Amino acid sequence: MAIMTDSRGNIFLDFIRIEYDKVITSTLDAPLTHALIVVKCQEKYLFMHNKWRNNWELPGGIIEAGENAQQCVIRELFEETNQNINTAEFKGLMKFRLQPSFHGPERTEYGALFKGELYQLDDFIENNESSSIILWDGKSEIGDIAEIDRKLIEFV
């Protein structure tokens, strides 16, 4: 049974708690394509406002050639939010059935979910993907939040 389906029809199928070293040696039934990070700072969650989708979402993105999921999430966090983190704690694999988008046709794929903590925020620098960042308490109204990302904070 699926965990949830968002308003675009993307299905969050499963969350698999597995050790990170086992992910590297496991054979998955779909590709591991991306990594996301739930960052806590001042007891709140760091979200970035995505210019393309015009919503708040967790930092993260596509795993590039030559990097692992942890390297990806550390790089993406910096690129999207200007926040530096040295380590990210792997929490598990997310399995999705995704609708067609600029990333490709309808497909099943995995993402790696990480957790991190910042003790202070560096100044945000607007970039080609993010217009701003926010520390969100998980409850207050801040505008349109990616539905699956809102759910993902429950898994860390």
Secondary structure, 3 states (H helix, E strand, C coil): CCCEECCCCCEEEEEECCCHHHHHHCCCCCCEEEEEEEEEECCEEEEEEECCCCEEECCEEECCCCCCHHHHHHHHHHHHHCCCCCCCEEEEEEEEEECCECCECCEEEEEEEEEEEECCCCCCCCCCCEEEEEEECCCCCCCCECHHHHHHHHHC
